[in-house]
Amino acid sequence: LEKSILSLAVTGKLTPQNSADGTAEDLYIKIQSTKEKFEKDNGKSKTYESITKQEIPLEIPENWKWVRLGEISTVKGGKRIPKGMSLSEAETKHPYLRVTDMKSQSINQYGLKYIDEKVFNEISRYVISKDDVYVTIAGTIGAVGLIPDNLDGANLTENAAKITIFGGIYKEFVMNTLRSSYVQKQFLEKTLQMAQPKLALHRIESSVVALPPLAEQKRIIEKIDELMVSVQKLREGKWGQGQ
């Protein structure tokens, strides 16, 4: 039921369409302007192949747009702690987020590990923001979630990646899109079958996702939140109580 809700919601089938929202094409153009400035400032630029008809998994509303994830965001991996250095249970200013901490679309803060200032200085570039979305890329493949405010700027394991979104797109919408079955299927197909399967960053960037206007993204988030309350009641066997 949860998977069905997500798939229907992030493809525009659970919320009303409103012509006043504008189009995803307009939003896409604004995103490209922001992204080009970011790439210029960082000395990096990427182009992506056009999306083929064969890659489009299902129908979406006319004012939506199919895009590659890398066209509306940047994807960057975390970093392993340097050889000879170790994690600590003693709390410092620098939490180190592992895949085992990434649960229920958030971070399980019980049992967090930390790094000291020396280790942090070695890997200070590999942090994740509260505005990013995480996705696990090794061990557990394709688990996604958000970073609690108090862990803003935490260091990120090499077994996960952060997705930094452009253009005011709602991070909650992106997270739910990446949780949906049509994107999870792409992740599975893109995973390299080695001794330890791993999802390459460029394959995440090339994933095809449906982009709606911002106003509809907000409605979708609200609808998912509303329906997931019912799903949780079903899961706990409490459906019908207090209805």
N, C-alpha and C positions, 0 to 999 in steps of 0.2 A: 504493500500500500504506500509506504514511504517513497519507494522508487518511482511508483506511478505518479504520485503527486509532484515530485520533483521534475520528472520528464515532461509532464503536461504543463506545469507552471512555467518552466524556463523556455518553452516554445510557444507561449501565448495562448494556451488553451483553457486556462482557468481564470483569466482576467478579461474585462471588457476592453475592446479597442476604442481609442479615442483619437479622432483626426486632429484634435487640438494639441496632441503630444508632439506633432512634427514627425520627422522621419529619422531612422537610424543613420541614413546617409548623411544628414546634416550633422549629427553627432560625430560620425566617423571623420568627417572633414575637420572638425574642431580638434579631435583627438590627434589626427596626423600633424596638425600644426604644433601642438604641444610636444608630441613625440619627436618631431624633427628638431625642435629647439634642444630637447634633452640630449639627443644623439650628437648634435653639433657641440654642445657643451662638454660631452664626455668622449668626443672623438671616435664615436662608433656609429655605424649605420648599417641597417639590414633591410633587404627587400625580400618579398615572399612571392611564391608562385601563385597565380590566379587559382581560385577554387574551381574545380571541375564539377560537372553535374553528377559524376559518379561519387563524389565526396559528400554531397549534400544528403544527410541521413533522413530528413523528413521535411514536411511543409511548415512554413512559418508565416505570420501575417505579412501583408504587402509592404507595410512601412518598417519592417525589420530588415536586417542585413546579415548575411553570412560573412564572417571574417575569420582570419587566422588569429589565434590568441596573441601571437607576437606582434600583430598590427595594432593592438590596443594596450599593450603592456610590455614590460621587460621581464625576463625570467633569468634569475641568477642563482647559482648553487651556494650551499654553505661551505664550511671548511673544517677539515679534521684538525684536532689539536696537534701541535708539532710533536715529533718523535721525542720521547724522553720526558714529556710533560704529561700531567694527569689532571683529571677532574677531581673535584672535592665536594664533600657534603657540607662543608663549612660555608655559610652564606657570605658572598662578596657582592660587589656592585655589578657583577657580570654573570648572569645566568647563562647556561649553555644548554640549548634545547635539542633533545634527542628525539628520534622517531618514537621511542617508547613513551615519551611525554605527550605525544600528539594523539589525543583521544576526543571523541565526541565533538568534532569540529572546533576544538579549542585546545588548551594546554592543561593537562593534569599537573597541578603544581605541588602535589605530594611527592616527595622524593626527588625534587629538582637537583641537578648538579651545577656546580659553579667553577669558574676559572679565576685565577688570580691576575693581578695587573700585568705581570710579565707575560703570561700566556695571551692575555687580551691584546697587548701591544703587537704580538705576532700575527693575530688574526682579526684585528680591529675592523677591517673592511667587510667582514662577513657577518653582518648583523641583519636582523629582520625587524620591520616596523609594525606598529599596531594598525597601520593602513594597508599592509600587505596581506596576501593570501599565501599560506604554505601548502605545498604538495609533497608528499613523500615519494622518493624516487628509487629507493633500494630497501631490500627486506620486505617491508610492506609497501606496495605500489599503489599510488593514487589516492591515499587518504588526504583530505583537504580540510582546512580550517582557518580560523582567525586567531590573532595574538591578543591576549588581554592587555589592557592599558598598562598595568604594572610591569609587564614584560617587554614594553616598547624598547627596542634597541638591544635585545638579547642576542647572543651569538647563536648561529645556526649550524647544525650538523651537516656534514658533507652528504648525508643520506636523504636530504630534503632540499627543496628549492623554494625561493620566494618569488611571488608574482607581484610586481609593482604596477598598479593600474593607472592609466592616464584618463584625462578628460572628465573627471568627476563621476565616472562609472561607480556604482555602488559595489563595494567589496563584498557585501552579502549576496548580491546577485551573482557575481563571478564565482564565489564559493559554491553556491547552489547549482550553478551551471556545471561546474567541474565535478560535482557529486552525481550529476544525472547520468542515466545509463548510457546515453549516446556518446558522452565524452569519456566515461569510464571504459567503454568499449574501445575507443580510439587509444587510450592509454595502454590497454591490454595488448592491442595489436602492435603498438609501437615499442613495447618493452623488448629489450634485447635478451634473448634466451641464452644466458651464459651460466656459469656455475652459480653465480649470484645474479639473478635478473635485475636489470637496471633500466630506468626510464631516462633517456638522454634529454638534456635541456632543449636542444634544437627540435626534438620531436614534440616536446610540450608546446613550444612556440608555434609549431606547424599545425597543431590541433585546430579543427574547425568548430567554431562556436556561433550561436545565434545572438545577435546584438539588437535589443529593442531601444526605443527612446528612453531617456532618463525617467520621465514621469511613469512610464509603464514598469520600469525596473522597480520603482518604489512600490507600486501596487502589487507586483509579484512577490516581493519580499514580505509584505504585510499578509498576503494570502497564504503563503507558505507557513509563516509563523502561526497563523490562525488554525490551519489544518493540522499542523504538527502537534498542537495541544491535544487534539482528538486522537492522533496516532499514539501519543504517549499514554493517554488514558486506556486505549486498547491494549497497549503493551503491558500496562500494570494491572489489567483486569478491572479497571475502574469505570469502564464505559457505562453510561446510564445513571451513575451516581450523581445526584444533585443536578440532573438535567431538568 
